[in-house]
Amino acid sequence: MHGRLTTGWGSASLRKVLAVLLTDPQARMDMTRLVDWVWPVDEPAPNDPVSTFRTYAARIGKAMREAGVPATLRTIDGALRLDVERSAIDYFTFENLIGTARSHSRENDHETALEMASAALGLWQGQPLADLTSQRAQDWRYSVVNNVWLPANQLLLGELIALGRFDTALQKLDKLQREHRTDIGLARRRLHVLRELGRTDDMGAYHLSVRRLLLADDDQAAAADLLAYYNSLASKTPATRGARSAAERLASLPRPRPPSDPPRSLLPAPAPRGRSLLPPAASGFVGHHDLLRTLDDLARSADGRFRPGVIVLDGLAGIGKTALAVHWAHRQYGRLVDTALYLDLHGFDGGRPVKADDVVDELLDAFEVPIARLPTRARREAKLRELLAQTRTLVVLDNAANSAHVLPLLFTLSPCLLLVTSRLGLTALASRHGARRCSVTPLNEPHAVAILTSRIGARDAREQEPLARITELCGGVPLALQLVAHHIESRHGMALTEFADELRDQGRLLDIGDDGDDPPSNMRAALLVTYNALPPEAGNLLRLIGLSPMPELTLHAAAALAGLPPKEVQHALDVLVSTHFLTHTGNRGRYRVHDLLRTFARDLAERPEYAVAREEAERRLLSFYLHTGFAADRLLFPFRPAVPMLPAEHGIPSIEFSSESAAANWLLEEKGNFDRLVPWAAQRGYHEYSWRIPHTLYGIYRRYGFYGELRDAYGVSINSLQSVNDLESEGASRSDLGAIHFALGDWEAGLQELHLAAAIAQKTHSAIGIATSLLHLGTYEAQAGHLDAAEELYRRALDRIAATAGAGTESAILHRLAGTLRSRGRHGEALALYSQALNLRETIGNRHGQADTLAEMAATLCEQYQYEDAQHYGERALVIIEQINDIEVGPRACCVLAKVHHRQSHHPAAIGYARQAVRLAMRNHSAEVEAEALDILGHALHETGRRAAAEEGWLIAAAIYADLGNADGERHVREDLVLLSGDAESTVDNTRR
């Protein structure tokens, strides 16, 4: 679902069930259908499918909530239903994009059609429902692949052909036809492309090979259709094409075949009759299985034959490009190629890079050609190309400095398969000359552990934890792993825990291997070579990025660090991505930097000559996040008192939010960055920022239930305020922190903060501060059941607020006072005060407050048996909650509506609202609401004959009430359980509900 729930989130059974539900969202799927989908006939189905799927549903729901997936899984009368927007599921987004692409194609807007089709196919990862092997799943998979996916690829190919991008179309066909060799539509496309490329000989050979396969399958009609199409193409003259790239010229060159090659047929693996001048392959090579398969595919045509061309293998310094290239080359020698050659171009070792002329001479020497007979460069290049055309040759050019380093060789080496490794992406080779590009990524944890243990030996269970820590610190970089392994080997007797503790300082990890040898072979030295080759603006940005503590970097944050407009910074970011100092996160404009690389960059920035620039950049970064967060918070929560602001630093970018939704999305996307930024600012001594930023997060974090993170941020805020001696702001922060502790159920900690806030408000003579403290203290007394004390505190708070213009605080006091009066049975007075609070909240635009008050008015009316009015107010609250995604009020509103419907014996609605209330209450730690909703749910289930489910809910509710110390709540639920165990028919008096 747009990457929000990864494939490793749960057991295989849970993933299978969710996958099935995603095929038909918002529809009920009964247990019989689910069993048919999930279990193949040769595997036993569960003895109790209902119980099994109920357990699965609970676990799937929990996983989706924790992952923030916008979906709800319901159990309805023995069936499961996944409530989720179809647009949130990649498969249905794929269908919509393909539909849009077809519309643009019909209007001859081929560029847009190609863009839409490419975006759609980019969502299709692997086989659909790959984990499911039942007949129903196989039928579904066959249908969507052949009736949806293949036609989408046909559309994309058609757009490529319409735009004249025949080489790209051919590459796409190579991939598709590995598994769909006899698909007539793809075969026709291939013949068309080969004709446009002028490869008429290949057209004939390909047509014959596919025709044989079709006839072997007794598909006479398809064979005849293909023959007719081939004859129609062969009778036409190919259109004249313009200037072509080196790769395109290669495609049209005649390439003599070795005598052992049967003409135009599928080639068997050749015997190694050439030569191999490869370095020894690394022993114990592990990992990169997917990349090795990709290289295999790129090196072969659709029918498995040797395919000349250029492949670029790029990656970070020390990531293992050379080892991977040499390992793969050894695998191809004697199978796909009969000659395999290797040259190190020395593009990154600080010496003199090998020039194109030298490469030609070296390769001629490998073929034992007397160079003296070929006095001119042109004759040498022609001779080399002639030799390469007579063999299936793989040439590995290692460590190319850039595209320009290789470009002069492309035409000469065009008959061979050329594998180029580089620390850069070599974009020019890919974009202008048709090179296929693969990036080497860090090893996963199992493969990293395998590299380490192959050197230091396997470790027992006691040392698995430090072993995992060490591999994580190395970040999957093979050079770092090898250096650490050597470091451990040379220090016998030390425990792995000591090495893990030593390497927590990643500066130490960068320097391991610098033992006085010249030149040093550590990670820092390897990275410095790449850094020194960066353009000045990219090198400067890399140093500044090292200062940021945030796990992700955005374009605007990078612009703030650099003090430049975003457009001017984008090129430097692109360079850093190309050199693998940064990686794309998959979201537009967002980047990630590995901790090891961040330490390298930060060490560069900490040099004395950058001291002034360093502080200016850090202040710009903090100023950007403070001012952008403030703007978003003001748009969303204009009724909250605004934090006093600092002037914006010069050179920071600004973001204009077009809507409340855009503001909320930005704050949520940046949550991980904010969580790191606040404590970092305090540690760096920027207390004027570290106390203010949490106040811009208060509203959005409360709305989405991020109470723990908010508590931590406010703890930093208060410490920073004490450092700058701002007593009045400290009081306001402590008051907010007290409310946060209350929301988390930590009443003692909250009370302590409120008493401190009240003392500070008295000392600073802050009327709003005093009123706010009295309000929160009243909330504490009300929760403790001291209603007289709560009412007194609320009325004192109203007296204090009367002399100020604090409409937001006044509405909150009126709301809380109304709740206290309702608890004392004074419903009429309570409704009047709720109405006053609602009017104030509507006036100041506090939609969260409006929803809160409407929900409590509904609860009050329900207690007065005015169910129609209660339902009206509850549904009004729910509309607002859904509009602003208010998870704080959501569980309470759902719980009230569950009670209203239960009172009217509307059991399905009561059960639905109660379950939603439980889910939301669990997410935002509203234990009291969770217990009440479970109690209501138990009654609705019991009254509809589902005694076991009712008992389960009541048991959980009783446990929650016991934990909360709510003796009355626990007693009532225990009474229900006693009646249930006696199988009593009577229902509990509804007057208390």
N, C-alpha and C positions, 0 to 999 in steps of 0.2 A: 504494500500500500504506500506508493511513493517513497519507499525506503524507510518508512517509519518503524517497521517491525522486521528485524533482520532474521535470516534463516536459522540462526542458532539460538532462538529465544526459548525453545521448549523441547519436549520429547517429540519423537517422530509421529506418535499417535496424535498429539495435539496439533502439530502442523498439518497433518492430513485432514483433520476435521475442519480446521479453519480454512484450508484451501478449498474444500468442497463448498463450504458456506459462501465463500467469495465468488463462486461461479454463479450464484443466484441470490444476490443481496436483497434484503427487505422482503424475502419470501419465506414462508414456513417450510421447514424440511423435517419430515417425520423420521422417527427412529429407523423404520424399515429401509427407507431410502438411504439414510446415512450408513447403515450397515452394508448395503449393496455397494455404496461408493467406496467405503474405507477398507472393507475386508474382502480379499479375493476368495474364490470358492475353495481353494486348497488350504485356507487358514481358518481356524475355528473362530466364530464370532463370540462376543462376550455373552455370558450366561444371562446377565441382567442388563440389556442395552440401555434402558431408561436410567438406571443408577450410574452406569458408566459414562453416558453422555452428559448427565447432570454434573458429575465431577469434572469432566473435560471442560464443560461450559464455564464453570467457576474458575478453573485455572487459566483458560484462554482469556476470560474477562479481566482477570488480574494482570496478565501479561500485557494486554492492550492498554489498560489504565497506566501501568508503569511506563510503557513506551510512549504515552501521550497520543495513542492512535485514536482518531475521532470516530469511534465505533462503539456500539453497545450490543452485547450478545444476550438475548432473552430466551428463557424457556417458557413456552406457551402451550399448555395442555399437551404435554408430552412431545412437543416438537421444538426445534431450535430455530431462531430467526436472528440474523445479523442485521442490525439497523445501522446502515452506513450509506453515505452518498455514493452513488455509482462512480462519480467523478474522482473519488478518492482511491479507486482501484485501477491499477495500471492497465488491466485488460480492457476496461470500458473506456478509459482515456485513449487507449490505442485505437479502438473502433471509431471514436469521435474524430481523432486526428486523421485517420485514413479517409473517413467520409469527407472531411474538409479538403483533403488533398485531391480527391476525385473531382470535387466541385471546381477547384482551381485548374485541374488538368483539362476539364471540359471547356473552360474559358481560355485555354492556351496560355495560362499563367504558369509555365512549367517550373520556373525558379521557386515560386511559393509552394507549388505542389510537391516538388522535391524536398523542400525544407520540412513540410508537414509530414511527408512519408518517412523521412529520415528520423524525425523526432519520434514518430509512432514506433518504428521498428527498434529504436534505441531503448524503448521501454520493455521490449521482449527479451528476457534474459533466460537462456536455457530452455529446457523442455517444460511445457506447462504441466502442472500436477505431476512432477517428476517422481515424487515419493509414492504415488498411488499406482498400484498394479492390478486393481480390480477390472473386470470386464467393462463395467460402466465407465470407469475412468479412462480406459484405453479407447473406448468408442468416442468419448468426448474429445480426447487428445487428438485422435485421428481426424475428427471433424474440424476442429479449429485450426489444426496445422494445414490441412489441405483446402479448407474452404475460407479461411480467414488469413492465415499467415502467408501462405504461398501467393495468393492473389495480391496481398499488400506488397510483397517483394516484386511481383510482376509489375505493379504500378510504379514502384521506384525505378525499376529497370527501364520502363517506358519513358519516364521523365529524363533519365540520364541520356538515353538515346536521342530523345527530342532535343536535348541541349548539346548534343555532339560530344558527350563525355564518354567515349567508347572504351577507353582504357579502364576508367573507373567501373563501368558496367561489366567489363570482362573480369575484373577482380571480384566483383560481387557475385558473378555467375560461378566463378571458381569455388567460392565458399558454399553457395547453395547447392551446386550439383554434386558435392561430395556425398550427400545423402539423398538427393533426388535426381539421379543420373538419367532416368527415363521419363522425366516430366516433359511433356511435349511443349508446353508453354515456354519453359526455360530453354529447351533445345532450340526452339525457333528464335528466341532472343539471342542465343549464342551465335547461331548462323548469321543473323542480321549484323551483329557486332563484328564478327570476323570479316564479313564482306566489306563493311565500312572501313575496317583497318587495312583492307587490301590483302588479306591473308587467305587467298582463294584456295591454296593447297591445303591449308589447315581446315578450311571449310569442308572440303571433300573428305579428308581423313576423319574429321569429327562426325560428319553425317553417316559415314559407313560404320563407325564404331557404335553409334547409338542405334542405327538401324538393325545391326546384328543383335544387340541386346533386346530390342523390341520383338524381333522375329523369334528369338529364343524364348521369349515370354508368350509367344503365339498371339501377339497384339498386332494382327495384320492391318487393322484400320489405322492405328497410330503410325505404323511404319509407312503406309501409303501416304498419309497426311504429311509426314515429314519429308518424304521424297518429293511430293508436289511442291512443298514450300521451298525446298532446296533448289529445285529446277527453276522456280520462278525467280529466285535470287541470282542464280548463276547466269540467267539470260540477261540480267541488267548490268550496266556499267557502273562501278562504284563512283560515288561523288568524289571530286577532287578535294583534297584536304589541304589546309594551310600549313604553316610552319609547325614542326613537331618537336617534342622534347627528345632528349637522349633515349629515354625509356621507350618512346614511341618509335624512334628510328630503329631501335633494337628489335622491336616486334616485327618489322618488315624486312630485316636482313636475312638473306639465305644462310642457313646454318647447316653445313654438312654434318652428317651423323656418322658415328663410328661404324665400322663394318658389322659389329655385333648387333647393331640395332635393327630389329625387324622394321620395315618401312611402315610408318603410320599405324602402329599398333601399340597396345599397352606394353610398356617396357618391363621386362623382368629386371631384378636387381643385378647390375653389372658386377662382374668380378673385378677386384682391384688391380687393374692392369696399368694404372698411371703411377702417381707418386704422392706421398704425403710429407709435407714439410711443416707439420703442426708441432707446437710445443707439447710436452707430455700433458695429458689430461690430469686435472686435480684428483687425487685419490679421495674416495669417500664423498663424492659430490652428492648433495642432497637438495631437494626443493625445486621450485619453479617448474613443476610438471605441466601446468597449463601453458606456460610460456614456451616450453620445449615443443608442445603439441602445436602451438601457434606457428612457431618457426618451421616445423614440419609441413604445415599446411601452406605457408607462404612460399616454400621452396618447390612446391609441386603444382602442376596444372590439375584441372578437374579430373583427368583420367590417370593421375598418379605419375606423370612423367616429369623429368627434370625441367625446371622452369627458370630460365635466366632472369635476372632483375637485380634490384638493389633493396636490401633490408637494413634498416638502421636499428641498432640496439643501444639505447641510451639509458643513462641512470647516474645517480649520485656517485661521487668519488668513493671507492671502497665498497660499492654495493655488489660487486661480483660480476661485472659485465664480461671481463676477459675470461674468467673461469667458465662462465656459462657459454660463451661463444666457442671456446676451445672444446668444451665437453660436447656441445651439439655437433661441432664439425667432425669430431672423431666418430660420432654415431652415424654421420652421413657417408663417410668414406667407405667405399666398398659396397655401398647400398644405393644411394642416390647419385653420388659423384665418384668418379674414378681418379680425380686429382684434387688434393686439398692443400692450399698454400696459406701461409700466415706472414704478415708483416706488421711490426709495431711502428706506427707513424710518429710516436713521441710528441704528440700534440700537447701534453700536459705535464711533462716532466722537467720543464724549465730549460731544456737543452734546445738544440736545433731540430725543428720538425723535419721529417723526411719529405722531400719535394716529389712532385709527380714524376719528373724525369728519373729520379732514383728508384721510385716504385717500379717503373717500367723495366729498368735495368735489372732490378732484383728478381722480378718475375721471369724475365728472359733467362737469367742465370739459372733459375729453378728448373727451366725446361732444357738446360744445358745447351743454350744457343750461344755461339761465339759472338759477343757483342761487337767486336772489332770489325766484323764483316758488314755491320749496319752503321755507317758513319753518321747518318742524320737521324734526328728525333722522329721525323715522319716515318722513315723506314722501320725504325724499331717498333713504333706503335702499330704499324700495319702488320709486322711480323707477329707481334704478340696477339693481336686480334685474330689473325689467321690460326695460330696455335690453339687459342681458346675456343674457336669455333669448331675445332675438330675433336674436342673432348668435353666431357661434363665436368667442369672445374668449379670448385668453390674457393673463393679468395676471401680471407678474413683480414681486413684492415683495421687494426686495433688502435684506439686512442687518437681519433681524428680531432683536430683542434676546432674545426667548424666546417660548414658546408663548402666554403671556398677551398679548403684543404683537399677535398675529394673531387670537386666538380671537373677539373681538367682530365680526370681519369675515366669519366663515365662512358664516353664513346669507345675508348680503347678497350675497356673491360666489359663492354656490353654483351658479348657472347657468354659470359660466365655468370655465376651466382655470386654476388658481391655482398658480404656481410660487414658492415661498418659499425664499430663501437665508438661511443663518444660520451662525454659528460654533458654535452648539449643535445638539444632535440633535433638539430639539423633540419630545421623547418624548410629551408630552401630546397633540400633534396626531395622532401615529401611533397611540397606544394607545387614545385615547378618541374620535377623530373620523375614523378611517379614512384618514388621510393616508398616502401612499406615500413612503418615505424612500430617498434615495440619498446616499451619502457620496463626496465628491471626494477622491481619494487622490493622493499625489505622482506626478509624471510618471516614466515609466521612462527609462532612460538615453538611448536614441535620440531620444525626444521632447525631453528636457532639452537635449541637444546641439543639436537643431534650433532651439530657442528662442534659445540662446546664439549660434549661428553666424548666425542671421538678423539679429542686431544687429552682431556683430563681424566677420562674414565667415567664409568657409570657411578652414580651416587646412591646411597641408601635413602630410605624414606625420610630420615631426619634432615637430610640436606636438600630435599626437593624444593623447599620454600626459598632458601637463599639462591639456589640454582635458578629458579624462576625469576627472582629479583635481578640477578646479574644479566640474564638474557633480555629481560625487559629494558634494562638500562642501556644495553647495546643497541636496542631498537631494530633488531633484525638485520644489522649491517655486517656482512661477513668479515670485512677487515677488522672491525672493532671486536668481533667475536674471536677471531684468530689471535689478535694482540692480547686480549684478556686471557685466552687460553695459555699463551706463552708465559704471560705474567704469573699465572697460577702454577704452571708447571715448574717455574724457576724458584718457587718458594714452597718447598715441601714442608708439610707439617701444619701449615696454617689452615684453619677451618674456613669453609666457604662463607660462613656468616661474616668473617672478618673482611673478606674480599668484597662482599656485598655492601658492607658499611663503608669501606674505602671508596667504592665507586659511586656512592650517592653523590659525591662531588663530581659532576660531569666534566669539570675542567680537568680532573685527574684522568678520567676516561679518555679525554682527547689527547693527553700527553703520554699515555702508556705506549711503550715501544721506542721512546726517545732515550736510548741507553748510551749515547755518545757516538753511535755509529753515524757515518756520514755518507749519504744524506739521511736525516731521520725518517723513519718509516711509520710514524704514528698518524692517527686520524687528523690531527690538527694540520700536519704538514700536507696531507693529501687535499684537505679542504682549502688550505691557503693557496695552492696552485690555481684552483678554480676561482677563488675569490680575487686573486690578483689579475686574472684575465677578464674580470667583469668590467663593463663600461662604468665610468665614475658615478653616474646617477644610480645605477643598480647596486654598486658597492656601498654607496652611502645609505641607500634604503635598507640594505641587508643589516648594516650595523644598527640602524635605528629600530628595525624589527626585533633585534635581539634584546632591546630594552623592554619590550612589551611583555607582560606576564600572561597574556590572554591565550587560551588554547586555539583560537581562530583569529584571523585577520581579515578585515573587510577593506574594500577599496578606499572607503572614506576614512577609516582608521589609519591606513597607510598614508593617505594624503595629509592627515593631521600630523602624523609623525614627521613627515618630510616638510610640512609647511608649504605645500604646493597644491594647485588645483588637481582634482582627481584625474582629469584627462592627461595631465603631464606625468602623473605617477603611474598610469596604466602600463606604459611601455617598460618601465623598470620592473614592475611586477611580472610582466610577461617574460622578461629575461630571467628573473629568479625562478620562475616555473620551468623554463627551458633548461636551466642548469640544475634543477632539482633541489634547490634550496627551499623552495615552497612547493606545495602540492595543492591542486584544486580539491575542495571538499565535495564537489558535485552540485553545489548550489551556486548560482551565478554571483560573481563578485566576492566569494568567500574562499579563503586560503588557510592552509594549516602548515605549521612548521614543527619539525620533530624537536624534542627537547635537547638532543645532542647538538643539532644545528643551531638552536636558539642559544645554547651556552657558547658555542663558537662565535656567533655574531655578537653576543653580549660582551664577551672578552675583548673583541675588537673595539666595541663602543666604549669600553671602560678605560681605554688608553688616555693618558693625560691630555693629549692634544685635542681630544673631542669633548672635554669637560663641559664647556659652555653649550655646545650644540646638544649634548646629551640632556642637560636640564631643560633646555628650551623645548626639545622634542617631547620629553615626558610631560611637561606642563601642557603642551598642545594636545596630547592624547587625552589627558584627564579633562581638559577644558571641553574638548569635543564631546566626550561621553556625558559630562555634566550638563552641558547646554542642550544637547540633543535629547537626553533623557528628560530634562526639565520641560522641553517643548512637547514631548509626547505625553508626559504626565499632566500638563496643563490642559491639553486637548481632551484627555480622558476623564480627568478628575478636577475640573475647575473649581469645585466647591470646597476642596481641601485647602487649608492655609498653605500658601506658597513658601518654600524655603528661600531665605534671603540669598541672592545670587552674587557671584563674582563676575567681573567683566570678562568677556570672552577673550582668549588669547588671539593675537594676530596670526592669520594664516590658517585657521581651522575651517574645514568645509561645513556647509550647512545642509540639512535635509529638511525638505518641506513635506509635511504629512498631509495627504489629500483627504484623509478620513480618519475617524477614530479607529477603524479596523487596521489601517496602515500603521498608525502609531502603536497600537497594541502588538501587532505582528513584529515590529522592529524591536520593541522592548523584550518580547519573548525570544526572538532569534538571538538577541545579544545577552540573554540571561547568563550563559556560561562565562561570557567575558566579564560581565558585571561582578559575578561571584568571585572571580580572581582579582579584578581590578581594585575593589574596595580595600581588602587587607594589604595589597601591594602598595597602594597609595599611602597608607598609614606607615608601613615599614620604611618607605622612602622619605617620610617626613612631610608629605603633602597633606597635612591634616585639614587644611581648608577645603580640600576636595573630598577626603575620605569621610568626613562627617556629613557633607551635603548630599552626596550621590545616593545613599540609602533612602533619603526622603523622597527622591524621584521614583523610587521603586516600590514604595509602600502600597500604593493603590493597586498596581498590576499584580504584585506578588500575593496580596491578600485575595484578590479576585480569583486567581488561579490556584490558590492553596499552597503556595510556596512559603509556609510559615517558618520552617527550620532555617532556610536560607535567609529569610528576612530577620529572624532573631540574631543570626550570626553577624549580618551586616550592621544591625543597630548596636550590637556590642562593640564593634569597631568604631562606629560613629560616636558613641559616648566616650570612649577612651580618647579619641582625637579631640573632642570638645573640651575635655579636661586639659589636654595639652595646650590648647589655645585659650583656655580660661574664658569660654563663652557660656556663662552660667544659665542665661535664659534659654538658649537653644538646647543646652543639656537637659533642662527641665522638660521641654517639649519632646525631646527624643526619649527620655525615660518614660514619659506618659504613653507614647506610642509603643515602646517596648513592653510596658505593662499589659497593654491590650493584646500584643502579640503572644505573650506568655499565656494569657487567658484563653486565646484561641487554641493554643497547644495543650490546654488543660493543666498547665503548671500554675496553679492559683497562688501558691506561696511566693514563687519568684515574681509573679505579676504584682502581687500586693506590695512586696518590698520595693519594686520600682515605682509604684504609684505613691507610696509614702514619701519617697525621695523627691519625686516630681512635685508633690504638693508642698513640701518644705521649700523647694527652690522657687516655686511660684509665689509663695508668701514672701520670701526674701526679696524677690525682684518686683513684687507688686504687680504681677501679671494677672489681670482679671480673667482672660481667656484660659491662661494656664491653671488658675485656681478652679475655674468652672470645669475644665476638662478633667482635672484630678478628682474632683468631687463626683463627676459622672462615672469615671472608671471605678472609684471606690464603691459607689452605689451598686454598680454591676457585680462587684465582688460580694457585697452583703446580700444582694438578691439571690445570687447563686448559692450562698450558704443558707438561705431560707430565712434570713433576718429582714423581713419585708418592711417592718416599721423603720428600721435604720436605713434601709435602701430608699424609702420614700422621702425621709428627712434629707438625706444627702442630695437626692435629685432636686428637691425644692430649693435647697440652698444653692445648688448649681444654677438653677433658673434665675434666682435673685442676682447672682454674680454676673451672668451673661446678659442680663437686661440692659446694662449700661454700655454694652459693646455692640458692634455690628456683626457678631458671629452667628449668622443664620445657620450655618452648617452645624455648629456645636449645639445651638438651641434646639434644632430639629432632632438631634441625637438624644438630648436630654428628655424632650417631650416623648420620644419613642420609648425610651427606657422606663420613664415614669408610668406611661400607659401600661406597659407590661407588668409592672409591679401592682398597679391597681387591679388589673385583670386577675392576677394571682390571688388577690384578696376578695374576689367576687364582685368588684365594682365595675361591671362591664360597660355600663352606660358612660361613666366618666372616662374609662379607658378608650372607648371608641371616639369620644370627642377629642381626646388628646392625640390619638393616632391621626385623626383628620387634620389637626393643626400641623402635626409633623409632616404629613404627606403634602400639604399645601406649601410649606416652606421648602421641602425637597424638590417639588416641581418647579418652584420659583428659581432656585439656584441651579437646577439641572442635574441634581444628584440622582441618577437613575438607579444606582446600587441601593441608595437609601429608599427610593420609591418602592423598589421590589421588596425590600425588607419590611417596610411598613405595610404594604398591601398584603403580604403573607401573614403578618400578625393580626391584621384586621380580619382576614379570612378565618384564622384560628379563633378569634374572639366571637365572631358571628356563628361559627360552628358550635361553640359552647352554649350559645343562646338558641340553638336548634334552627337557625336561619340558614338552611343549607344552600338554598338557591343563591342568596347574596354571598355566602361564604365561597361557593364555587366560582362566582363571578370575580371576586377580588383575588382569589388564588390563581385563576387563569390569567388575570391581568399581570400578576407578579411574574408568572412563568414566561409570558411573552417578553417582558423586559429582560429576564434572566437569560433567555435564549439569544436575544439580540446582542447582549454584551458578554455572553459566556461567563456568567457570574457563578462560579463554583462555590462561593462562600454562602450565598443565600439559597442556592439551588436545592440543597438537601432539605432545608427547612420547608421551602414552598412545596416540594414534592410530598413531604411527610404530611403537611396540612391537607393537601388535596387527597391523599390516601385516606385520611381520617374522615373527610367530608364524604367521599364516595362509600366508605365502609358503613358510615352511619345510615346511608340510604340503600344499603345492601347492593350496591353496584360493585360486585366482587371482582370482576376482571379489571376494571379501572383501578380499584383500590390496590389490587395486587401489583399492577404495573407501576403505579406511582410509588408504592412502598419499596419495591425493589430498586427503582431508580434512586430513591432517597438513600437507601442503604449503600449503594455503590458510590454515590457522591459523598456521603458522610465519611465513608472509609477513606476516600481520597484526601479530604481536607481535615481529617482527625476530629470530626464532630461526633464524639462518642455518645453524647446524650441524645442527639438526633438519630444516630444509628440504632440505639437501643429502642427508642420510641417507635421508629419505623419497623423494626423487627417484631415488636409487640403487635402492632396493627396488622402486619403481614401474617403473623401467626393466626390471628383471629379470622382473617379473610380466607386463609387456606383451610383452617379447621372447619369453617362453615360451608366450604365447598367439598368436604370429604377428604382432604389431603392431610391426614393426621400426622404422618411421619414428617412431612415438610414443616408442618406447624410446630411440631415438637422441636425440630432442629433449630428453627428461628427463635423460639422462646428460650431454649437453653443458652443460646448465644446472648440474647438480650439480658437474661438473668446474670450471666457472668459479667457483662459490661456494667450493669447497675451495681453489682457487688464491688467491682474495681473502682467505680466512681464514689462509692460510699452512699449511694442513693437507696436507703433502706426501704422506703415506700415503693419505689419502682420495682425493686427486686421482689418484695413481698407479693405485689400484685401478679407478677409474672409467675412466681412459684405457685400461687393459687391456681392459675390457669393450667400449669403443668400437672398439679394434683388432680384437677377435674379431668384432664385429658387421660391420665393414667387410669382413672376409674371409669373411663369411657362414658362419662356423664353426658347427657344430651342437652342439658341446660347451658345457656351461654352466660358469660359474665355480664353483669349489669353495665349497659353502655353509657350510663350517666357519667362515669369517670373517664370516658373516652370521647 
